[in-house]
Amino acid sequence: MATETSYPIDYNAYDTLEIIALVEFLAALEEYHQHPTQPTAPLIEQYHEFRRILANKAEEKRIDDAFYAQTGIRIFQTMQTLLESR
């Protein structure tokens, strides 16, 4: 189960479904780091949705930096590793 993290998302910038997708992705990323043997295909799909919703490199970087500060997990690095290992 994911930790009780307050995710670094500007909740006023996205609609409800987008917020749900962003939060679910970040929670799944935490879950993956706790249990790295789980299947990665769903996480990769969630990452593509995460990137589609943000569609802004500066916002991706801001969220990645804040998420790293809170959890020690780098979104971009983790996903690059998973994508390369496919």
C-alpha positions in Angstrom: 0.0 0.0 0.0 1.3 3.5 -0.8 2.4 5.8 2.0 0.3 8.7 3.2 2.0 11.2 0.9 0.5 14.6 0.1 1.1 14.6 -3.6 2.6 17.8 -5.2 -0.2 18.4 -7.6 -1.9 21.8 -8.2 -5.4 20.6 -7.6 -6.9 23.8 -9.1 -5.2 23.2 -12.4 -6.8 19.9 -13.3 -10.3 18.4 -13.5 -11.4 15.6 -11.2 -10.6 12.8 -13.5 -7.1 14.2 -14.3 -6.4 14.6 -10.5 -7.5 11.0 -10.0 -5.2 9.8 -12.8 -2.2 11.8 -11.4 -2.7 10.6 -7.8 -3.2 7.0 -8.9 0.1 7.1 -10.9 2.1 8.6 -8.1 0.6 6.0 -5.7 1.4 3.2 -8.1 5.0 4.5 -8.4 5.4 4.3 -4.7 3.9 0.8 -4.7 6.3 -0.2 -7.4 9.3 1.0 -5.3 8.0 -1.0 -2.3 7.3 -4.1 -4.5 9.5 -4.0 -7.6 8.6 -7.5 -8.8 5.0 -6.5 -9.7 4.0 -6.2 -13.4 5.2 -2.9 -14.9 2.8 -2.6 -17.9 0.0 -0.9 -15.9 2.5 1.5 -14.4 3.9 2.4 -17.8 0.3 3.0 -19.1 -0.3 5.3 -16.1 2.9 7.1 -16.9 1.8 7.8 -20.4 -1.5 9.2 -19.1 0.5 11.3 -16.5 2.5 12.8 -19.3 -0.5 13.4 -21.5 -2.3 15.2 -18.7 0.6 17.4 -17.8 1.9 18.1 -21.3 4.3 20.7 -19.9 7.9 19.9 -19.1 8.2 22.5 -16.4 5.2 21.1 -14.5 6.6 17.6 -14.9 9.9 18.7 -13.5 8.3 20.6 -10.6 6.2 17.5 -9.7 9.2 15.2 -10.1 11.4 17.4 -7.8 8.7 17.8 -5.1 7.8 14.1 -5.3 11.5 13.2 -4.9 11.8 15.5 -1.9 8.9 13.8 -0.2 9.6 10.2 -1.2 13.1 9.8 -2.5 11.7 8.5 -5.8 12.5 10.1 -9.1 9.6 9.8 -11.5 11.6 10.3 -14.7 14.5 8.1 -13.8 12.3 5.3 -12.6 10.2 5.4 -15.7 13.2 5.6 -18.1 14.6 2.5 -16.5 11.3 0.6 -16.9 10.9 1.7 -20.5 14.4 0.8 -21.4 14.0 -2.7 -19.8 11.0 -3.6 -21.9 
